[in-house]
Amino acid sequence: MPFLRNRVRLALRALALWGAARRLTAAAAAAATALAIGLPTALVPNPVFGREIAPEWWSYPVLAATALLAGVVLATYVRAPQAPPGAERGSRLGAAGGVLSFLAVGCPVCNKLVLVALGTSGALSYWAPLQPVIGAGSVALLAVAAVQRLAGEAACAVAGPPGGPDMQPDTQPDAEPDTEQPVQPAAGPATEPTSDPTR
């Protein structure tokens, strides 16, 4: 849990540092994702696609969360100087989350693969009850992908000083000052004490 809290904290810190370009990119990517999933599944009404079974109430929150998180994940690729740690895995999780979200909010009897595998009655009896679980899983995968990408950016920003290696301060130790040692006077020949003749 401390590790998870730290990753979320880093992700929120990186998100707060985003500029206008990335925020606009995230908004555009979220809108494009909503249309890419919502139009074929008829969650967004259109004259081209339709569905035989009305969408469930949870389909719209899943679509909204998917669009928002996908927009964040896609915006992390804008002007990134280098791939942050975990970027490849985050990309795979984001892609898997998007595909699962499409399957979750789609009409259960409109999916040709499901119909071939289970038939109409099987799609309604087995596939439709699984769709809310698939939708929750897709949102979770996208959330993990977004946290990984953002936390990786924050970690890279902390690890590398601004300006690259050329801007790093000189860490060479200062040369020791040239101090002259005082010259000790040469010791003369040892003299033995003379005895007092009056004693």
Order of alpha helices (4+ residues) and beta strands (2+ residues): alpha-alpha-alpha-alpha-alpha-alpha
